[in-house]
Amino acid sequence: MNRLQGKTALITGGNSGIGLATAERFAAEGARVIVTARRQSVLDAAVRRIGHGAIGIRGDVADIEHHAALADELRERFGALDIYVANAGVNTITPSAQVTPEEFDAQFNVNARGVFFGVQHVAPIIRDGGSMVLISSLAATRALDGHAVYAGSKAAIRAFARHWALEFKARRIRVNVLSPGPVDTSILEKMGIPEADRPGFVKAMAGMIPAGRFGEADELALAALYLASDESRFVNGIELLVDGGMSLN
Ligand SMILES: NC(=O)c1ccc[n+]([C@@H]2O[C@H](COP(=O)([O-])OP(=O)(O)OC[C@H]3O[C@@H](n4cnc5c(N)ncnc54)[C@H](OP(=O)(O)O)[C@@H]3O)[C@@H](O)[C@H]2O)c1
C-alpha cells in the first residue's frame, strides 16, 4: 500500500524502538522520512535500515536550539512537512522519595519540554491538513510503581494535545496522542532495571496485560500510521491506547 505516498514525515527518536519501527512503516508506505536522535552511529544504522532515501539528523529534543535549527533546515530542504511524530522519550523508575531534581528535570526536559518546543518550532512548517502524533504512555493514566515523574511528564503531552488540536484547527492540522503500554524495546535497558531483574520485571508486567505479553514496536507503528494517514482524517484530539488491554486492570 502507499498510504503515505508523497508525504514528508519527521520522527523524533527514530533510531530505535517504536520510532524506528514507525519510520520503517512510513517509508514502506511511500513517505519521505526524516529521523532524529542523539547517538550518531545508531542513527546512521537506522537510516540504512529504513532505506527509501531516509535522512538522519542528530539532535537533542531537550535543546530548544535544536528544534529551531531543524525547522530551518527542513524548510530549506523540503519546504514543508506533512507529519510530525514526537516520539523521543526517556524513562527512569524511582520511588518519589528518592527522585532528585536532576532526575525530575531530565525526564521533563525530554518528555514534556521537548515535545512542547518541538511542536512550537515544527508547526509553522507543517502543511495545512497535516497530522501530528505525540507519543505519551499508559503510565500517564495508570499508576505504576516508581513512575510518578515519568507519568507526570507524559500526562503533560495529553494536556498539550487538547490545546493544540484546537489551536491548529484553522489549518486543519490534527493532533492526536498515541499511548503505548509496555513494549519490548531498548527503553527497558535504559530504565535502570538491573539485567538480572529484567526477566522478573517483564514477567510481572506481562501478568498485568490482558494480552499476556508485551507489545511489539511494529504494533505501535501501525497505530502511528493510522493516526498519521488520511484514514484517520476525522480523528482529532484523541488519546489512542495501544496497550494489550492493560488499562482495564
Ligand atoms: N517501550 C515502552 O514500553 C513504552 C511504553 C510507553 C511509552 N513509551 C514511549 O515511547 C517512546 C519511544 O520509546 P521506545 O520504547 O521506543 O524507547 P527507545 O528504544 O529507548 O527509543 C527512544 C528514542 O528516543 C531517542 N531519544 C531519547 N532521548 C532523546 C533526546 N533527548 N533527544 C533526541 N532523541 C532522544 C533515542 O535515541 P538517542 O538515545 O540516540 O537519542 C531513541 O531513538 C518514548 O517516548 C517512550 O516514553 C514506551
The ligand as a Gaussian input file, in Angstrom:
#p B3LYP/6-31G(d) Opt

LIG

0 1
 N        8.683000       0.797000      25.373000
 C        7.685000       1.029000      26.202000
 O        7.286000       0.150000      26.982000
 C        6.953000       2.348000      26.188000
 C        5.743000       2.450000      26.870000
 C        5.071000       3.659000      26.885000
 C        5.595000       4.746000      26.221000
 N        6.782000       4.629000      25.556000
 C        7.301000       5.818000      24.892000
 O        7.562000       5.507000      23.534000
 C        8.610000       6.358000      23.051000
 C        9.664000       5.507000      22.363000
 O       10.234000       4.647000      23.334000
 P       10.921000       3.264000      22.973000
 O       10.331000       2.252000      23.844000
 O       10.945000       3.064000      21.518000
 O       12.383000       3.536000      23.562000
 P       13.843000       3.546000      22.935000
 O       14.070000       2.341000      22.093000
 O       14.741000       3.822000      24.085000
 O       13.805000       4.812000      21.971000
 C       13.848000       6.110000      22.474000
 C       14.300000       7.010000      21.338000
 O       14.321000       8.355000      21.800000
 C       15.603000       8.934000      21.482000
 N       15.880000       9.944000      22.477000
 C       15.892000       9.817000      23.831000
 N       16.205000      10.989000      24.395000
 C       16.366000      11.878000      23.379000
 C       16.707000      13.251000      23.329000
 N       16.947000      13.960000      24.441000
 N       16.769000      13.844000      22.118000
 C       16.545000      13.145000      20.974000
 N       16.229000      11.835000      20.973000
 C       16.153000      11.228000      22.158000
 C       16.559000       7.749000      21.497000
 O       17.720000       7.947000      20.732000
 P       19.114000       8.519000      21.344000
 O       19.312000       7.855000      22.658000
 O       20.143000       8.178000      20.322000
 O       18.909000       9.990000      21.473000
 C       15.687000       6.687000      20.840000
 O       15.690000       6.864000      19.450000
 C        9.120000       7.137000      24.253000
 O        8.537000       8.412000      24.271000
 C        8.625000       6.314000      25.432000
 O        8.476000       7.078000      26.601000
 C        7.472000       3.455000      25.524000

